[in-house]
Amino acid sequence: MTLSRKKAFWVSFALTLGLLVPLYAAALFFGTAGISRTDTAVAGEGVGIAVRRPDAGDAKNLLLAVRGEETTAFLLMRFDALQGKCCVGALPRDLALTRENGEQTTLAELDDYAGPGVAAQRLAALLDIRVDHYLSLSDQTLVGLAGQIGNVSIDTDWPELDGLTAPFEEGERVVLSAPGAAELLQSAGENAAALRARIYSSFLLIGMDRLNTLIPDFLRAEQGNLSTDILATDIYDYQRILDYLALLQPEMLWGELECTAQGQLAEEAQQLVEQLFR
């Protein structure tokens, strides 16, 4: 029996579908199987781009010695990309330290006698922290660096200004240049420690988006005007840390590490060391 032309067409069409549909289904299955595998790289992976995150090495404690005409101010600073914070602690000049031979001395005396490097070592032993580097420079050299950062705003009701004779009215908000801030600290005399920590923190905060270039360039350009054990390779470490901090908008912490009449750290100062430098 012969099929009509119309029936023959539909039989041929059905046979063709019967062959093609399984083939298409198999191709679709094997083509998508590799995409759905759980070990397939996500977008951006496997293309040779390493994404580095801050680790334990991306935090540095620095002893800063700022030398004026008559006295030297000492501060501990921490740049911490791992915890996302930047800290400034003012140190008392008469903080009691121990020389390697066991003799008692003060931070200022040890700095005069053996230099900031030895002072940093003994300070680290006393506070039970790591002091990675020291930086010693004149107050005018520091003013030059702060001038590149810009001006800072201070509120006259800052508690650090209590008891100080300031050249402005209470309740004002005052904008200070770097030289103006230096004059204010000089007028505060021996009571400037807490205010110094806060003003330095203010400069760091407003310049945080540029410190990753300003500080490395400053360290390279001012080698003749400062004393430090920060090597050329260390500058890259600081630059990397400051790169992170520029993106993180870090927490800014400051304070004065006060000591007793005998030169021992007060209990609150010990707690502040724990909060700021560990």
CYANA upper distance limits for C-alpha pairs under 8 A (distance plus 0.5 A):
  3 LEU  CA      7 LYS  CA      6.54
  3 LEU  CA      8 ALA  CA      6.41
  4 SER  CA      8 ALA  CA      6.64
  5 ARG  CA      9 PHE  CA      6.84
  6 LYS  CA     10 TRP  CA      7.13
  7 LYS  CA     11 VAL  CA      6.72
  8 ALA  CA     12 SER  CA      6.64
  9 PHE  CA     13 PHE  CA      6.63
 10 TRP  CA     14 ALA  CA      6.62
 11 VAL  CA     15 LEU  CA      6.77
 12 SER  CA     16 THR  CA      6.73
 13 PHE  CA     17 LEU  CA      6.80
 14 ALA  CA     18 GLY  CA      6.62
 15 LEU  CA     19 LEU  CA      6.98
 16 THR  CA     20 LEU  CA      6.67
 17 LEU  CA     21 VAL  CA      6.22
 18 GLY  CA     22 PRO  CA      7.66
 19 LEU  CA     23 LEU  CA      7.31
 20 LEU  CA     24 TYR  CA      6.63
 21 VAL  CA     25 ALA  CA      6.60
 22 PRO  CA     26 ALA  CA      6.61
 23 LEU  CA     27 ALA  CA      6.73
 24 TYR  CA     28 LEU  CA      6.59
 25 ALA  CA     29 PHE  CA      6.65
 26 ALA  CA     30 PHE  CA      6.75
 27 ALA  CA     31 GLY  CA      6.37
 28 LEU  CA     32 THR  CA      6.68
 29 PHE  CA     33 ALA  CA      6.52
 30 PHE  CA     34 GLY  CA      7.79
 31 GLY  CA     35 ILE  CA      8.27
 32 THR  CA     36 SER  CA      6.95
 33 ALA  CA     37 ARG  CA      6.98
 34 GLY  CA     40 THR  CA      7.90
 35 ILE  CA     40 THR  CA      7.19
 36 SER  CA     40 THR  CA      7.92
 41 ALA  CA     45 GLU  CA      6.11
 41 ALA  CA     46 GLY  CA      7.01
 44 GLY  CA     49 ILE  CA      8.28
 45 GLU  CA     49 ILE  CA      7.87
 54 PRO  CA     58 ASP  CA      6.28
 54 PRO  CA     81 ALA  CA      6.53
 54 PRO  CA     82 LEU  CA      5.60
 54 PRO  CA    241 ILE  CA      8.40
 54 PRO  CA    244 TYR  CA      8.03
 55 ASP  CA     81 ALA  CA      8.41
 55 ASP  CA     82 LEU  CA      6.18
 56 ALA  CA     82 LEU  CA      6.99
 58 ASP  CA     80 ASP  CA      6.77
 58 ASP  CA     81 ALA  CA      6.10
 58 ASP  CA     82 LEU  CA      6.57
 58 ASP  CA    237 ASP  CA      7.94
 58 ASP  CA    240 ARG  CA      8.29
 58 ASP  CA    241 ILE  CA      6.09
 59 ALA  CA     78 ARG  CA      7.55
 59 ALA  CA     79 PHE  CA      6.05
 59 ALA  CA     80 ASP  CA      4.58
 59 ALA  CA     81 ALA  CA      6.44
 59 ALA  CA     82 LEU  CA      7.06
 59 ALA  CA    241 ILE  CA      7.58
 60 LYS  CA     78 ARG  CA      6.08
 60 LYS  CA     79 PHE  CA      5.89
 60 LYS  CA     80 ASP  CA      6.88
 60 LYS  CA    131 VAL  CA      8.01
 60 LYS  CA    132 ASP  CA      6.54
 60 LYS  CA    133 HIS  CA      8.47
 60 LYS  CA    238 TYR  CA      8.32
 61 ASN  CA     76 LEU  CA      7.39
 61 ASN  CA     77 MET  CA      6.16
 61 ASN  CA     78 ARG  CA      5.00
 61 ASN  CA     79 PHE  CA      7.23
 61 ASN  CA    130 ARG  CA      7.18
 61 ASN  CA    131 VAL  CA      5.48
 61 ASN  CA    132 ASP  CA      5.90
 61 ASN  CA    133 HIS  CA      7.36
 61 ASN  CA    277 PHE  CA      7.43
 62 LEU  CA     76 LEU  CA      6.21
 62 LEU  CA     77 MET  CA      5.59
 62 LEU  CA     78 ARG  CA      6.75
 62 LEU  CA    131 VAL  CA      6.38
 62 LEU  CA    132 ASP  CA      6.48
 62 LEU  CA    133 HIS  CA      5.52
 62 LEU  CA    134 TYR  CA      5.92
 62 LEU  CA    135 LEU  CA      7.70
 63 LEU  CA     74 PHE  CA      7.68
 63 LEU  CA     75 LEU  CA      6.46
 63 LEU  CA     76 LEU  CA      5.26
 63 LEU  CA     77 MET  CA      6.96
 63 LEU  CA    116 PRO  CA      8.47
 63 LEU  CA    120 ALA  CA      6.84
 63 LEU  CA    131 VAL  CA      7.40
 63 LEU  CA    133 HIS  CA      6.87
 63 LEU  CA    134 TYR  CA      5.02
 63 LEU  CA    135 LEU  CA      6.71
 64 LEU  CA     74 PHE  CA      6.24
 64 LEU  CA     75 LEU  CA      5.62
 64 LEU  CA     76 LEU  CA      6.58
 64 LEU  CA     77 MET  CA      7.69
 64 LEU  CA    134 TYR  CA      6.41
 64 LEU  CA    135 LEU  CA      5.48
 64 LEU  CA    136 SER  CA      6.45
 65 ALA  CA     72 THR  CA      6.90
 65 ALA  CA     73 ALA  CA      6.26
 65 ALA  CA     74 PHE  CA      5.21
 65 ALA  CA     75 LEU  CA      7.09
 65 ALA  CA    116 PRO  CA      7.89
 65 ALA  CA    134 TYR  CA      8.23
 65 ALA  CA    135 LEU  CA      6.73
 65 ALA  CA    136 SER  CA      5.10
 65 ALA  CA    137 LEU  CA      6.94
 66 VAL  CA     72 THR  CA      5.99
 66 VAL  CA     73 ALA  CA      5.59
 66 VAL  CA     74 PHE  CA      6.93
 66 VAL  CA    136 SER  CA      6.60
 66 VAL  CA    137 LEU  CA      5.92
 66 VAL  CA    138 SER  CA      6.00
 66 VAL  CA    139 ASP  CA      5.94
 66 VAL  CA    142 LEU  CA      8.16
 67 ARG  CA     71 THR  CA      6.84
 67 ARG  CA     72 THR  CA      4.85
 67 ARG  CA     73 ALA  CA      6.96
 67 ARG  CA    136 SER  CA      7.86
 67 ARG  CA    137 LEU  CA      6.54
 67 ARG  CA    138 SER  CA      5.04
 67 ARG  CA    139 ASP  CA      6.05
 68 GLY  CA     72 THR  CA      6.19
 68 GLY  CA     73 ALA  CA      8.28
 68 GLY  CA    138 SER  CA      6.65
 68 GLY  CA    139 ASP  CA      6.03
 72 THR  CA     93 ARG  CA      8.44
 72 THR  CA    108 ALA  CA      7.99
 73 ALA  CA     91 LEU  CA      8.20
 73 ALA  CA     93 ARG  CA      7.72
 73 ALA  CA    193 ALA  CA      8.37
 74 PHE  CA     90 ALA  CA      6.77
 74 PHE  CA     91 LEU  CA      5.84
 74 PHE  CA     92 PRO  CA      7.68
 74 PHE  CA     93 ARG  CA      7.49
 75 LEU  CA     88 VAL  CA      7.29
 75 LEU  CA     89 GLY  CA      6.00
 75 LEU  CA     90 ALA  CA      4.95
 75 LEU  CA     91 LEU  CA      5.78
 75 LEU  CA    197 ALA  CA      8.08
 76 LEU  CA     87 CYS  CA      8.46
 76 LEU  CA     88 VAL  CA      6.31
 76 LEU  CA     89 GLY  CA      5.57
 76 LEU  CA     90 ALA  CA      6.97
 76 LEU  CA     91 LEU  CA      7.59
 77 MET  CA     86 CYS  CA      7.99
 77 MET  CA     87 CYS  CA      5.97
 77 MET  CA     88 VAL  CA      5.09
 77 MET  CA     89 GLY  CA      6.88
 77 MET  CA    277 PHE  CA      8.48
 78 ARG  CA     85 LYS  CA      8.39
 78 ARG  CA     86 CYS  CA      6.05
 78 ARG  CA     87 CYS  CA      5.44
 78 ARG  CA     88 VAL  CA      7.14
 78 ARG  CA    276 LEU  CA      7.89
 78 ARG  CA    277 PHE  CA      6.86
 79 PHE  CA     85 LYS  CA      7.15
 79 PHE  CA     86 CYS  CA      5.38
 79 PHE  CA     87 CYS  CA      7.29
 79 PHE  CA    241 ILE  CA      7.59
 79 PHE  CA    242 LEU  CA      7.99
 80 ASP  CA     84 GLY  CA      6.22
 80 ASP  CA     85 LYS  CA      5.79
 80 ASP  CA     86 CYS  CA      6.49
 80 ASP  CA    241 ILE  CA      7.61
 80 ASP  CA    245 LEU  CA      8.25
 81 ALA  CA     85 LYS  CA      7.11
 81 ALA  CA    241 ILE  CA      6.11
 81 ALA  CA    242 LEU  CA      7.96
 81 ALA  CA    244 TYR  CA      6.38
 81 ALA  CA    245 LEU  CA      6.19
 84 GLY  CA    245 LEU  CA      7.09
 84 GLY  CA    248 LEU  CA      6.94
 84 GLY  CA    249 GLN  CA      8.13
 84 GLY  CA    250 PRO  CA      5.30
 84 GLY  CA    251 GLU  CA      6.83
 85 LYS  CA    245 LEU  CA      8.20
 85 LYS  CA    250 PRO  CA      5.14
 85 LYS  CA    251 GLU  CA      4.98
 85 LYS  CA    252 MET  CA      6.35
 85 LYS  CA    253 LEU  CA      7.86
 86 CYS  CA    250 PRO  CA      6.94
 86 CYS  CA    251 GLU  CA      6.73
 86 CYS  CA    252 MET  CA      5.54
 86 CYS  CA    253 LEU  CA      6.79
 87 CYS  CA    201 SER  CA      7.93
 87 CYS  CA    252 MET  CA      6.40
 87 CYS  CA    253 LEU  CA      5.16
 87 CYS  CA    254 TRP  CA      5.98
 87 CYS  CA    276 LEU  CA      6.38
 87 CYS  CA    277 PHE  CA      8.05
 88 VAL  CA    197 ALA  CA      6.18
 88 VAL  CA    198 ARG  CA      8.20
 88 VAL  CA    200 TYR  CA      7.95
 88 VAL  CA    201 SER  CA      6.88
 88 VAL  CA    253 LEU  CA      6.91
 88 VAL  CA    254 TRP  CA      5.11
 88 VAL  CA    255 GLY  CA      7.14
 88 VAL  CA    276 LEU  CA      8.26
 89 GLY  CA    197 ALA  CA      6.44
 89 GLY  CA    254 TRP  CA      6.01
 89 GLY  CA    255 GLY  CA      5.52
 89 GLY  CA    256 GLU  CA      5.94
 89 GLY  CA    257 LEU  CA      6.87
 89 GLY  CA    276 LEU  CA      8.27
 90 ALA  CA    193 ALA  CA      6.03
 90 ALA  CA    194 ALA  CA      6.84
 90 ALA  CA    196 ARG  CA      7.70
 90 ALA  CA    197 ALA  CA      6.04
 90 ALA  CA    255 GLY  CA      6.91
 90 ALA  CA    256 GLU  CA      5.15
 90 ALA  CA    257 LEU  CA      6.41
 91 LEU  CA     95 LEU  CA      7.91
 91 LEU  CA    193 ALA  CA      7.84
 91 LEU  CA    256 GLU  CA      6.98
 91 LEU  CA    257 LEU  CA      5.96
 91 LEU  CA    258 GLU  CA      7.70
 92 PRO  CA    107 LEU  CA      8.23
 92 PRO  CA    193 ALA  CA      8.04
 92 PRO  CA    257 LEU  CA      7.40
 92 PRO  CA    258 GLU  CA      6.96
 92 PRO  CA    259 CYS  CA      7.51
 93 ARG  CA    106 THR  CA      7.36
 93 ARG  CA    107 LEU  CA      6.00
 93 ARG  CA    108 ALA  CA      5.55
 94 ASP  CA    106 THR  CA      5.51
 94 ASP  CA    107 LEU  CA      6.43
 94 ASP  CA    108 ALA  CA      6.97
 94 ASP  CA    263 GLY  CA      6.38
 95 LEU  CA    106 THR  CA      5.77
 95 LEU  CA    107 LEU  CA      5.98
 95 LEU  CA    259 CYS  CA      7.00
 95 LEU  CA    263 GLY  CA      5.16
 95 LEU  CA    264 GLN  CA      6.92
 95 LEU  CA    265 LEU  CA      7.83
 96 ALA  CA    104 GLN  CA      7.37
 96 ALA  CA    105 THR  CA      6.32
 96 ALA  CA    106 THR  CA      5.04
 96 ALA  CA    107 LEU  CA      6.98
 96 ALA  CA    262 GLN  CA      8.02
 96 ALA  CA    263 GLY  CA      5.16
 96 ALA  CA    264 GLN  CA      6.50
 97 LEU  CA    104 GLN  CA      6.50
 97 LEU  CA    105 THR  CA      5.83
 97 LEU  CA    106 THR  CA      5.76
 97 LEU  CA    107 LEU  CA      6.70
 97 LEU  CA    110 LEU  CA      8.43
 97 LEU  CA    122 ARG  CA      7.07
 97 LEU  CA    123 LEU  CA      7.50
 97 LEU  CA    126 LEU  CA      7.52
 98 THR  CA    102 GLY  CA      6.15
 98 THR  CA    103 GLU  CA      6.16
 98 THR  CA    104 GLN  CA      5.23
 98 THR  CA    105 THR  CA      6.43
 98 THR  CA    106 THR  CA      8.36
 98 THR  CA    122 ARG  CA      7.31
 99 ARG  CA    103 GLU  CA      5.80
 99 ARG  CA    104 GLN  CA      6.87
 99 ARG  CA    105 THR  CA      7.43
 99 ARG  CA    110 LEU  CA      8.27
 99 ARG  CA    122 ARG  CA      7.71
105 THR  CA    109 GLU  CA      6.82
105 THR  CA    110 LEU  CA      6.97
106 THR  CA    110 LEU  CA      6.51
106 THR  CA    263 GLY  CA      8.24
107 LEU  CA    111 ASP  CA      6.63
107 LEU  CA    119 ALA  CA      7.02
107 LEU  CA    123 LEU  CA      8.44
108 ALA  CA    112 ASP  CA      6.74
109 GLU  CA    113 TYR  CA      6.54
110 LEU  CA    114 ALA  CA      6.18
110 LEU  CA    115 GLY  CA      7.31
110 LEU  CA    116 PRO  CA      8.44
110 LEU  CA    118 VAL  CA      8.03
110 LEU  CA    119 ALA  CA      6.45
111 ASP  CA    115 GLY  CA      4.84
111 ASP  CA    116 PRO  CA      5.62
111 ASP  CA    118 VAL  CA      7.84
111 ASP  CA    119 ALA  CA      6.09
114 ALA  CA    118 VAL  CA      6.52
114 ALA  CA    119 ALA  CA      7.84
115 GLY  CA    119 ALA  CA      6.94
116 PRO  CA    120 ALA  CA      6.44
116 PRO  CA    134 TYR  CA      7.01
116 PRO  CA    135 LEU  CA      8.27
116 PRO  CA    136 SER  CA      7.58
117 GLY  CA    121 GLN  CA      6.99
117 GLY  CA    133 HIS  CA      8.34
117 GLY  CA    134 TYR  CA      6.80
117 GLY  CA    229 ASP  CA      8.19
118 VAL  CA    122 ARG  CA      6.80
119 ALA  CA    123 LEU  CA      6.44
120 ALA  CA    124 ALA  CA      6.59
120 ALA  CA    131 VAL  CA      6.81
120 ALA  CA    133 HIS  CA      8.04
120 ALA  CA    134 TYR  CA      7.13
121 GLN  CA    125 ALA  CA      6.92
121 GLN  CA    131 VAL  CA      7.60
122 ARG  CA    126 LEU  CA      6.71
123 LEU  CA    127 LEU  CA      6.61
123 LEU  CA    131 VAL  CA      8.36
124 ALA  CA    128 ASP  CA      6.06
124 ALA  CA    129 ILE  CA      5.59
124 ALA  CA    130 ARG  CA      6.13
124 ALA  CA    131 VAL  CA      6.11
125 ALA  CA    129 ILE  CA      7.43
127 LEU  CA    270 GLN  CA      8.41
127 LEU  CA    273 VAL  CA      7.88
129 ILE  CA    277 PHE  CA      7.51
129 ILE  CA    278 ARG  CA      7.02
133 HIS  CA    228 THR  CA      7.79
133 HIS  CA    229 ASP  CA      6.46
133 HIS  CA    230 ILE  CA      6.67
134 TYR  CA    228 THR  CA      6.03
134 TYR  CA    229 ASP  CA      6.69
134 TYR  CA    230 ILE  CA      7.87
135 LEU  CA    226 LEU  CA      7.65
135 LEU  CA    227 SER  CA      6.42
135 LEU  CA    228 THR  CA      5.03
135 LEU  CA    229 ASP  CA      7.73
135 LEU  CA    230 ILE  CA      8.23
136 SER  CA    226 LEU  CA      6.17
136 SER  CA    227 SER  CA      5.48
136 SER  CA    228 THR  CA      6.68
137 LEU  CA    141 THR  CA      6.96
137 LEU  CA    142 LEU  CA      7.48
137 LEU  CA    225 ASN  CA      7.17
137 LEU  CA    226 LEU  CA      5.10
137 LEU  CA    227 SER  CA      6.95
138 SER  CA    142 LEU  CA      6.96
138 SER  CA    225 ASN  CA      8.23
138 SER  CA    226 LEU  CA      7.90
139 ASP  CA    143 VAL  CA      6.64
140 GLN  CA    144 GLY  CA      6.78
141 THR  CA    145 LEU  CA      7.13
141 THR  CA    225 ASN  CA      7.75
142 LEU  CA    146 ALA  CA      6.71
143 VAL  CA    147 GLY  CA      6.48
143 VAL  CA    178 ALA  CA      6.04
143 VAL  CA    179 PRO  CA      6.81
143 VAL  CA    182 ALA  CA      7.74
144 GLY  CA    148 GLN  CA      7.24
144 GLY  CA    178 ALA  CA      8.16
145 LEU  CA    149 ILE  CA      7.36
145 LEU  CA    214 LEU  CA      8.44
145 LEU  CA    218 PHE  CA      7.72
146 ALA  CA    150 GLY  CA      7.09
146 ALA  CA    178 ALA  CA      6.07
146 ALA  CA    203 PHE  CA      7.28
147 GLY  CA    151 ASN  CA      7.90
147 GLY  CA    177 SER  CA      7.49
147 GLY  CA    178 ALA  CA      5.73
147 GLY  CA    179 PRO  CA      8.28
148 GLN  CA    214 LEU  CA      8.31
149 ILE  CA    203 PHE  CA      7.38
149 ILE  CA    206 ILE  CA      7.87
149 ILE  CA    207 GLY  CA      5.86
149 ILE  CA    210 ARG  CA      8.33
150 GLY  CA    177 SER  CA      7.29
150 GLY  CA    178 ALA  CA      7.84
150 GLY  CA    203 PHE  CA      8.11
150 GLY  CA    206 ILE  CA      8.28
150 GLY  CA    207 GLY  CA      8.05
151 ASN  CA    175 VAL  CA      6.97
151 ASN  CA    176 LEU  CA      5.98
151 ASN  CA    177 SER  CA      5.04
151 ASN  CA    178 ALA  CA      6.98
151 ASN  CA    203 PHE  CA      8.00
152 VAL  CA    175 VAL  CA      6.06
152 VAL  CA    176 LEU  CA      5.86
152 VAL  CA    177 SER  CA      7.10
152 VAL  CA    199 ILE  CA      8.45
152 VAL  CA    202 SER  CA      6.87
152 VAL  CA    203 PHE  CA      6.79
152 VAL  CA    206 ILE  CA      7.89
153 SER  CA    173 ARG  CA      7.17
153 SER  CA    174 VAL  CA      6.01
153 SER  CA    175 VAL  CA      4.83
153 SER  CA    176 LEU  CA      6.73
153 SER  CA    202 SER  CA      8.48
154 ILE  CA    158 TRP  CA      8.12
154 ILE  CA    173 ARG  CA      6.25
154 ILE  CA    174 VAL  CA      5.84
154 ILE  CA    175 VAL  CA      6.91
154 ILE  CA    176 LEU  CA      8.08
155 ASP  CA    171 GLY  CA      7.65
155 ASP  CA    172 GLU  CA      6.77
155 ASP  CA    173 ARG  CA      5.14
155 ASP  CA    174 VAL  CA      6.91
156 THR  CA    161 LEU  CA      7.46
156 THR  CA    168 PHE  CA      8.24
156 THR  CA    169 GLU  CA      7.89
156 THR  CA    170 GLU  CA      5.93
156 THR  CA    171 GLY  CA      6.09
156 THR  CA    172 GLU  CA      6.12
156 THR  CA    173 ARG  CA      6.72
156 THR  CA    174 VAL  CA      7.89
157 ASP  CA    161 LEU  CA      7.55
157 ASP  CA    162 ASP  CA      8.35
157 ASP  CA    170 GLU  CA      7.15
157 ASP  CA    171 GLY  CA      6.71
158 TRP  CA    162 ASP  CA      7.83
160 GLU  CA    194 ALA  CA      6.35
160 GLU  CA    195 LEU  CA      5.51
160 GLU  CA    198 ARG  CA      8.35
161 LEU  CA    166 ALA  CA      8.13
161 LEU  CA    195 LEU  CA      7.26
164 LEU  CA    188 ALA  CA      6.59
164 LEU  CA    191 ASN  CA      8.44
165 THR  CA    187 SER  CA      8.18
165 THR  CA    188 ALA  CA      7.80
166 ALA  CA    184 LEU  CA      7.73
166 ALA  CA    187 SER  CA      8.39
168 PHE  CA    172 GLU  CA      7.85
176 LEU  CA    180 GLY  CA      5.81
176 LEU  CA    181 ALA  CA      6.23
177 SER  CA    181 ALA  CA      6.61
178 ALA  CA    182 ALA  CA      6.76
179 PRO  CA    183 GLU  CA      6.73
180 GLY  CA    184 LEU  CA      6.80
181 ALA  CA    185 LEU  CA      6.80
181 ALA  CA    199 ILE  CA      7.99
182 ALA  CA    186 GLN  CA      6.63
183 GLU  CA    187 SER  CA      6.65
184 LEU  CA    188 ALA  CA      6.90
185 LEU  CA    189 GLY  CA      7.28
185 LEU  CA    192 ALA  CA      6.26
185 LEU  CA    195 LEU  CA      7.83
185 LEU  CA    196 ARG  CA      7.09
186 GLN  CA    192 ALA  CA      8.16
188 ALA  CA    192 ALA  CA      5.55
192 ALA  CA    196 ARG  CA      6.23
193 ALA  CA    197 ALA  CA      6.89
193 ALA  CA    256 GLU  CA      6.89
194 ALA  CA    198 ARG  CA      6.97
194 ALA  CA    255 GLY  CA      6.50
194 ALA  CA    256 GLU  CA      5.49
195 LEU  CA    199 ILE  CA      6.60
196 ARG  CA    200 TYR  CA      6.50
197 ALA  CA    201 SER  CA      6.63
197 ALA  CA    254 TRP  CA      6.40
197 ALA  CA    255 GLY  CA      6.63
197 ALA  CA    256 GLU  CA      7.52
198 ARG  CA    202 SER  CA      6.70
198 ARG  CA    254 TRP  CA      6.57
198 ARG  CA    255 GLY  CA      7.68
199 ILE  CA    203 PHE  CA      6.92
200 TYR  CA    204 LEU  CA      6.81
201 SER  CA    205 LEU  CA      6.57
201 SER  CA    252 MET  CA      7.40
201 SER  CA    253 LEU  CA      8.00
201 SER  CA    254 TRP  CA      7.24
202 SER  CA    206 ILE  CA      6.83
203 PHE  CA    207 GLY  CA      6.68
204 LEU  CA    208 MET  CA      6.26
204 LEU  CA    211 LEU  CA      8.22
205 LEU  CA    252 MET  CA      7.59
207 GLY  CA    211 LEU  CA      6.36
208 MET  CA    212 ASN  CA      8.21
208 MET  CA    242 LEU  CA      8.25
208 MET  CA    245 LEU  CA      7.67
208 MET  CA    246 ALA  CA      6.02
208 MET  CA    249 GLN  CA      8.27
209 ASP  CA    246 ALA  CA      5.22
209 ASP  CA    247 LEU  CA      8.18
210 ARG  CA    214 LEU  CA      6.57
210 ARG  CA    246 ALA  CA      7.90
211 LEU  CA    215 ILE  CA      5.96
211 LEU  CA    216 PRO  CA      8.46
211 LEU  CA    242 LEU  CA      6.95
211 LEU  CA    246 ALA  CA      8.29
212 ASN  CA    216 PRO  CA      7.25
212 ASN  CA    238 TYR  CA      8.19
212 ASN  CA    239 GLN  CA      5.52
212 ASN  CA    240 ARG  CA      7.94
212 ASN  CA    241 ILE  CA      8.42
212 ASN  CA    242 LEU  CA      5.27
212 ASN  CA    243 ASP  CA      5.97
212 ASN  CA    246 ALA  CA      7.92
213 THR  CA    217 ASP  CA      6.52
213 THR  CA    239 GLN  CA      7.63
214 LEU  CA    218 PHE  CA      6.44
215 ILE  CA    219 LEU  CA      6.62
215 ILE  CA    239 GLN  CA      8.32
216 PRO  CA    220 ARG  CA      6.78
216 PRO  CA    235 ILE  CA      6.39
216 PRO  CA    236 TYR  CA      8.13
216 PRO  CA    238 TYR  CA      7.98
216 PRO  CA    239 GLN  CA      6.86
217 ASP  CA    221 ALA  CA      6.52
218 PHE  CA    222 GLU  CA      6.30
219 LEU  CA    223 GLN  CA      6.82
219 LEU  CA    235 ILE  CA      8.16
220 ARG  CA    232 ALA  CA      8.38
222 GLU  CA    226 LEU  CA      6.97
223 GLN  CA    227 SER  CA      7.88
230 ILE  CA    234 ASP  CA      6.19
230 ILE  CA    235 ILE  CA      7.22
231 LEU  CA    235 ILE  CA      6.97
232 ALA  CA    236 TYR  CA      7.68
233 THR  CA    237 ASP  CA      7.54
234 ASP  CA    238 TYR  CA      6.97
235 ILE  CA    239 GLN  CA      6.63
236 TYR  CA    240 ARG  CA      6.63
237 ASP  CA    241 ILE  CA      6.78
238 TYR  CA    242 LEU  CA      6.55
239 GLN  CA    243 ASP  CA      6.51
240 ARG  CA    244 TYR  CA      7.00
241 ILE  CA    245 LEU  CA      6.83
242 LEU  CA    246 ALA  CA      6.48
243 ASP  CA    247 LEU  CA      7.25
244 TYR  CA    248 LEU  CA      6.68
245 LEU  CA    249 GLN  CA      6.61
245 LEU  CA    250 PRO  CA      6.39
246 ALA  CA    250 PRO  CA      8.26
253 LEU  CA    276 LEU  CA      7.55
254 TRP  CA    276 LEU  CA      8.30
255 GLY  CA    272 LEU  CA      8.02
256 GLU  CA    269 ALA  CA      7.86
257 LEU  CA    265 LEU  CA      7.61
257 LEU  CA    266 ALA  CA      8.18
257 LEU  CA    268 GLU  CA      8.39
257 LEU  CA    269 ALA  CA      5.15
257 LEU  CA    270 GLN  CA      8.19
257 LEU  CA    272 LEU  CA      7.62
257 LEU  CA    273 VAL  CA      8.19
258 GLU  CA    265 LEU  CA      6.67
258 GLU  CA    266 ALA  CA      6.43
258 GLU  CA    268 GLU  CA      8.41
258 GLU  CA    269 ALA  CA      6.27
259 CYS  CA    263 GLY  CA      5.84
259 CYS  CA    264 GLN  CA      5.58
259 CYS  CA    265 LEU  CA      4.67
259 CYS  CA    266 ALA  CA      5.39
259 CYS  CA    269 ALA  CA      7.88
260 THR  CA    264 GLN  CA      5.74
260 THR  CA    265 LEU  CA      6.74
260 THR  CA    266 ALA  CA      6.38
265 LEU  CA    269 ALA  CA      6.42
265 LEU  CA    270 GLN  CA      6.92
266 ALA  CA    270 GLN  CA      6.97
267 GLU  CA    271 GLN  CA      7.01
268 GLU  CA    272 LEU  CA      6.71
269 ALA  CA    273 VAL  CA      6.72
270 GLN  CA    274 GLU  CA      6.98
271 GLN  CA    275 GLN  CA      6.83
272 LEU  CA    276 LEU  CA      6.45
273 VAL  CA    277 PHE  CA      5.94
273 VAL  CA    278 ARG  CA      7.66
274 GLU  CA    278 ARG  CA      6.03
